[in-house]
Amino acid sequence: MPWAAGCNPVISPPDTQPNLPSAMAKIPDKQGLFFELDGVLVEQARLNEDGTVPFIDRAIEALGRVDPNRFKLFVATSRQDIAFGKYREREFTKFCEAFLQAMHKEQIPIAKIYSCPYHPKGKGRFKKESVFRKPGPGIYKMAQQEFDLDLQRSWMIGHTTADVLAGQRAELGTILVKTGKAGKDKEFQVDPHFVENDFYDAVSRVNQFEYSLRV
């Protein structure tokens, strides 16, 4: 599958916390579209009994409306459920493999899945702080390094206040959707750039915004 060449199905950021550069991308139009899984693209990142992915209505259609010549698509997910032992890492890996297969079938190129399973109150080896855990911006900074992205011309679509705050700290455009937790978790005070009904409307907003810059 050439669209996934060189990309692991699941990337759990390393324990080390490197110096994260703030330099702009070398090519200013290299853009990324980041999105959370749970509450945004799927109800939960767990497979249905028949092994299929539980996509939210219109989610796949929305991904198909993203111009792959303009945006690279990234999953950016914090897995507190793994950190607290509520979800096994291998089960999440199995979910990601099924998700990537579904995307391949739809000819939707996912550049990479970034996953952070750490939490300072987690269990076992997952009990640690990490700059890659939202609301830290580490996942986005790592993608900037690996894909030479211009984060100020990139977007984040999420459903929690931590999603929005992480995107803001990385200087991305931020869109909060009304699915999932719909920003009602009250963990942080945030002011996203846009609030949309669902992932489909969020992608429509990105396309509309990008089109307005070109005309």
Stockholm file with secondary structure:
# STOCKHOLM 1.0

chainA/1-215         MPWAAGCNPVISPPDTQPNLPSAMAKIPDKQGLFFELDGVLVEQARLNEDGTVPFIDRAIEALGRVDPNRFKLFVATSRQDIAFGKYREREFTKFCEAFLQAMHKEQIPIAKIYSCPYHPKGKGRFKKESVFRKPGPGIYKMAQQEFDLDLQRSWMIGHTTADVLAGQRAELGTILVKTGKAGKDKEFQVDPHFVENDFYDAVSRVNQFEYSLRV
#=GR chainA/1-215 SS CGGGTTCCSCBCCCSSCCCCCCCCCSSTTCEEEEECSBTTTBSSSSCCTTSCCCBCTTHHHHHTTSCTTTEEEEEEEECHHHHTTSSCHHHHHHHHHHHHHHHHHTTCCEEEEEEECCBTTCSGGGBSCCTTSTTSSHHHHHHHHHHTCCGGGCEEEESSHHHHHHHHHTTCEEEEESSTTTTTTCSSCCCCSEEESSHHHHHHHHHHHHHHHHC
#=GC SS_cons         CGGGTTCCSCBCCCSSCCCCCCCCCSSTTCEEEEECSBTTTBSSSSCCTTSCCCBCTTHHHHHTTSCTTTEEEEEEEECHHHHTTSSCHHHHHHHHHHHHHHHHHTTCCEEEEEEECCBTTCSGGGBSCCTTSTTSSHHHHHHHHHHTCCGGGCEEEESSHHHHHHHHHTTCEEEEESSTTTTTTCSSCCCCSEEESSHHHHHHHHHHHHHHHHC
//
